[in-house]
Structures are given as C-alpha cells and as structure tokens.
Amino acid sequence: MKYQAEMPRKLGIIAGGGALPGQVAAAARAAGRAVFILGLEGFADPAVVAPWPHEIRRLGAAGRIIAALRQHGCQDLVMIGPIRRPSLLDLRPDAEGAKLLARVGRAAFAGDDGLLAAVIRVLTEEGFRVIGAHEIIREVVAPAGVLTQTQPDAQAMSDIDRGVQVARMLGAADVGQGCVVQQGLVLAVEAIEGTDAMLLRAGALRRDGIGGVLVKLVKPSQDKRADLPTIGPDTVRNAAAAGLRGLAFEANATILAEREACLAAADAAGLFLLGLDPETLKGDCQ
Amino acid sequence: MKYQAEMPRKLGIIAGGGALPGQVAAAARAAGRAVFILGLEGFADPAVVAPWPHEIRRLGAAGRIIAALRQHGCQDLVMIGPIRRPSLLDLRPDAEGAKLLARVGRAAFAGDDGLLAAVIRVLTEEGFRVIGAHEIIREVVAPAGVLTQTQPDAQAMSDIDRGVQVARMLGAADVGQGCVVQQGLVLAVEAIEGTDAMLLRAGALRRDGIGGVLVKLVKPSQDKRADLPTIGPDTVRNAAAAGLRGLAFEANATILAEREACLAAADAAGLFLLGLDPETLKGDCQ
C-alpha cells in the first residue's frame, strides 16, 4: 500500500492551442507520470496532441470532458494553451455542462479571472487537483534579469516603469496583461485581441525616434494555475516588426515557450528580454 | 474705462481637427466676441478655419503661435479639436518653443493629462486665460439621461457598469477614455489609436449574441479645458457597424458634435445614447 501511495499521480492536460500542451506532456512523462490530453475542439492543435493518449471535446461538453478525465484515471489537472473565450451561444453546454455552468454562476459573465477561478473551483469540487503548468515545466518559466545580449537602457527602463504602472491597472480591472509604451506614451493596451494583434496595432501607431517596449504582467487576482502570460518566438518577431526595443515580463510567472528560439529571435533583432523581479514589482505598488 | 473693462474679451481658438473650432468661433461671435483662430498645421481643417481671421502654424512653432495670439489681441484661449500627439522629433520646436518645452519639462514625456496641464500652465503664465470649449458652446455638451428613442436594457446597463469601472481605471492611469464591453467581456480598450479605430477592432472581436456598449469617460485628472471626450455622427455610425447597442458617456463633460446628426444616426440604427450623471459616477467610485 505504501508503494502505491507514492506512485506519481496521473496528469490530465486540458489543452488549448500551441505547442505547450505537448511540452507539458513530455515533461510529465519524463518525470515518470502517465499523461492524458483532453484537447479542446477548435483550439488544440491536432499535431501537438496526436503523439499522446488523447480525446478531442467541445469546450461546452463539460460533462464529457470530466467523464473522460475520470475514465482515464487523471488525478492532477493542468490547463494550458490559449483558448478564445466563447460566447454563451458558442458554448452550447451539454446537460452536465449546463449544471456546471450554473455552479460557475455569475463569474462566467465577469472577467477572465473570475471565470477561471470558478472553473478551478468546480474541477476541485469534482475531486481533481488543479496545478499550474509552470509546476510541470519549470524550465520554460522566465527567470529574473536580462536574458539577451541587448540590455535595456535608461529610456527603455523609463518606458518599462510606465508600462508596469499601466499593466498593473489593467490587471486590477481584470482587462488584460499587456501594453506597449514608447517614449512615455501608451501606444496600445491589450484587452481580448491578444498580444500579437496589439503589437500589430502598436507598429502602426508608433512615433518617430526611439522605439518602445512591450510589458506583460500577471494580473494581481490571476490564478497562476489558469492563464500565465506566454511569450514565444512569434511574440519576439512581432515586437521587432512593431519597432520595439524589448520585452519586459514578470519573472517566475511568465512562460517562455521555445526559449532557445525566443532568445535567438531576440538576439537576431537586437531586442532585450527582461524578467522583472516580482518582489520589486510588488515594492513599486502604490 | 468702465465700459472698456466690460467689452467681451477677444477669443483665440487653438484649433485641431474637425468642425468644432468653427462652431466655437460662431458661438463666440454670436455672443459678441471677436475671434481669431490659430490653426495647427496638419490638424486644423482649412475649410473650417477659412471663414474666420486665422493663421496656420506648426505645433512646434510655439513662439510664433504665442506671438500671433498676442498680436491679434486674444485674451481668452480655447483649445479644441483633436491633434495627434507628436513625437519630439515631429515637434521641431522653434527657439521660443524650445524654451517653452523646457518649462513644460518632464510632463511632455508623461501622459496626456500632464502635458496638457503643463501647456495650460505655460499659456496662463504668458498672460492668457484658458477656458473650456464647453463654456463657449454649452449647447453641444451632452446632458444627463437617455437622448434617443432606444432605451438601454438591463444587460446594457450591466455592460455600462463594467465599462465605467474599466474606463475609470484607464483614466486614473492617464491611458485613455474609452472601452467596449459586450456581455461583461471587455472587447477593446482605447489608448492613442482613437475611438474609431477601437470601434473597428471591437467589431472584429465581437461575440455572438447580444451586442455591447461603448463607454467614454473624462479622465479623473483631466483638465476639462483641454480635451473633453467628443462623440460625433461618425462615432455613432462606427458603433452601429461594430454591432454595439449604444453609447454611454459622462453628462456635462462630453461634446456631442453635430448633436442632431448624432441623434438621427442613433435613432436610425436603433442605438441608445446615454449621458451618465457625474454625481452617480462619483458615487460609484471605490
């Protein structure tokens, strides 16, 4: 009995888009865990989930999702990879899904944080333990400090300070995680359009002279098990195309997807990547 | 001497884009004031300023601007009409402009509120009295209450509440005045791209089901003499094209440019226009 209790707990991965669900699966298996991926239809990349035991289900089919996770013996759950927040019409909940939605309640209609916190609460009540992807794939979590050859100069640090102030406000209102600041001017603020769309806009709105910075922070009320800010090589390339000089993000709470490719893209374009110390960020808080 | 002191003070109008500078000029003249328009090059519409005594000057030519306003005997000043905030490179200040810029100081590099407050301070130090456009053209200032045939329903009021919360946060950070909310979800947040660009984006990001609302508020730190939120017929038409159901804005502090055309466009599209009572907004404040 003792040995059974020490068996690694089987990991269920509720997968949105991108390559991270596969990376989480690989890291969990390397650590001796069995894994099962529940790919969300329309978001999970079939090529990413194909190598692993998996099922594809609609987000609204919450009853089928929970049944599949139970049937495959998942004890721990990770939610990873972007999904587009559906309208209630898109959701078309199944019978069990409608009951769960009722339990999620008004939170489903509020900001993302409320929704995700409620989803985590419901999954926990169903007997699963929800953990953060960063607990499985620690090596993809961005550390503090400058990660690139290029260092931020005084103007960049000043723009980062302004960006941190704005991103913290946005986060407090549960609106978004990111903004672009150039020469003290807030060029763009991220709501649900996503970072890449915001970067495209910031490129069109940029002023002459010294380029700006992208700042992404975890929202203060955000559950790190649900929706960590993610930066990938495309983010870096889009930032470069928008005329930015670098990216600043919260260390220990940001996923650098394909880290080597991120650093290579940044170094090739002369951009800096700066992990901001969460303690310093807290100290700044007014 | 008594009668001279009671002569209406001559009004200088520092004009950005749109039709409002002409409306301010007409209202001032109707009230018995002499007027002079200083049109900002690249922003002021030549057709709007043409009927009035005017000069066109670069924004950076602050020395020439102040000299022209003095030479034409302007005592009161109004700043009206949108300008795109220039980069320092675009600005190319003249000799006097460079001195003024030094007096504006660090505020020029911060948010809009700081910059505009500093510009007002400098103009006041130069002997002008800066007044708000809404003091000249009271009839274009939006009153409280529903102005249209369509009334906001409970879902719209709930979206407006969320929008007010977000817009107040944005304003406190001196980022922008507006946002779009649909079914509790913040679709888009306005930075420097302007309301029309935000509405276009919100249209592309909208979810199925009941449409959203546009909320525009005065920033808490905003000097009402500098930059009142403005809604025109194009704003209404763009909101309709984005699938919105209405616009909510701060009463007594929002300019409804071409009011009749705004109301006609809203009624034609079945949108509501709602002036939010500033006292109620203050009461909401947390």
Chai-1 contact restraints between the chains, C-beta under 6 A:
chainA,res_idxA,chainB,res_idxB,connection_type,confidence,min_distance_angstrom,max_distance_angstrom,comment,restraint_id
A,S87,B,R207,contact,1.0,0.0,6.0,A-B,restraint_1
A,S87,B,D208,contact,1.0,0.0,6.0,A-B,restraint_2
A,S87,B,G209,contact,1.0,0.0,6.0,A-B,restraint_3
A,L89,B,D208,contact,1.0,0.0,6.0,A-B,restraint_4
A,L89,B,G209,contact,1.0,0.0,6.0,A-B,restraint_5
A,F109,B,G184,contact,1.0,0.0,6.0,A-B,restraint_6
A,A110,B,G184,contact,1.0,0.0,6.0,A-B,restraint_7
A,V166,B,A173,contact,1.0,0.0,6.0,A-B,restraint_8
A,V166,B,V175,contact,1.0,0.0,6.0,A-B,restraint_9
A,M169,B,M169,contact,1.0,0.0,6.0,A-B,restraint_10
A,M169,B,A173,contact,1.0,0.0,6.0,A-B,restraint_11
A,A173,B,V166,contact,1.0,0.0,6.0,A-B,restraint_12
A,A173,B,M169,contact,1.0,0.0,6.0,A-B,restraint_13
A,V175,B,V166,contact,1.0,0.0,6.0,A-B,restraint_14
A,V175,B,V186,contact,1.0,0.0,6.0,A-B,restraint_15
A,V175,B,V189,contact,1.0,0.0,6.0,A-B,restraint_16
A,G184,B,F109,contact,1.0,0.0,6.0,A-B,restraint_17
A,G184,B,A110,contact,1.0,0.0,6.0,A-B,restraint_18
A,V186,B,V175,contact,1.0,0.0,6.0,A-B,restraint_19
A,V186,B,A191,contact,1.0,0.0,6.0,A-B,restraint_20
A,L187,B,I192,contact,1.0,0.0,6.0,A-B,restraint_21
A,A188,B,A191,contact,1.0,0.0,6.0,A-B,restraint_22
A,V189,B,V189,contact,1.0,0.0,6.0,A-B,restraint_23
A,V189,B,A191,contact,1.0,0.0,6.0,A-B,restraint_24
A,A191,B,V186,contact,1.0,0.0,6.0,A-B,restraint_25
A,A191,B,A188,contact,1.0,0.0,6.0,A-B,restraint_26
A,A191,B,V189,contact,1.0,0.0,6.0,A-B,restraint_27
A,I192,B,L187,contact,1.0,0.0,6.0,A-B,restraint_28
A,I192,B,L205,contact,1.0,0.0,6.0,A-B,restraint_29
A,E193,B,L205,contact,1.0,0.0,6.0,A-B,restraint_30
A,L205,B,I192,contact,1.0,0.0,6.0,A-B,restraint_31
A,L205,B,E193,contact,1.0,0.0,6.0,A-B,restraint_32
A,R207,B,S87,contact,1.0,0.0,6.0,A-B,restraint_33
A,D208,B,S87,contact,1.0,0.0,6.0,A-B,restraint_34
A,D208,B,L89,contact,1.0,0.0,6.0,A-B,restraint_35
A,G209,B,S87,contact,1.0,0.0,6.0,A-B,restraint_36
A,G209,B,L89,contact,1.0,0.0,6.0,A-B,restraint_37
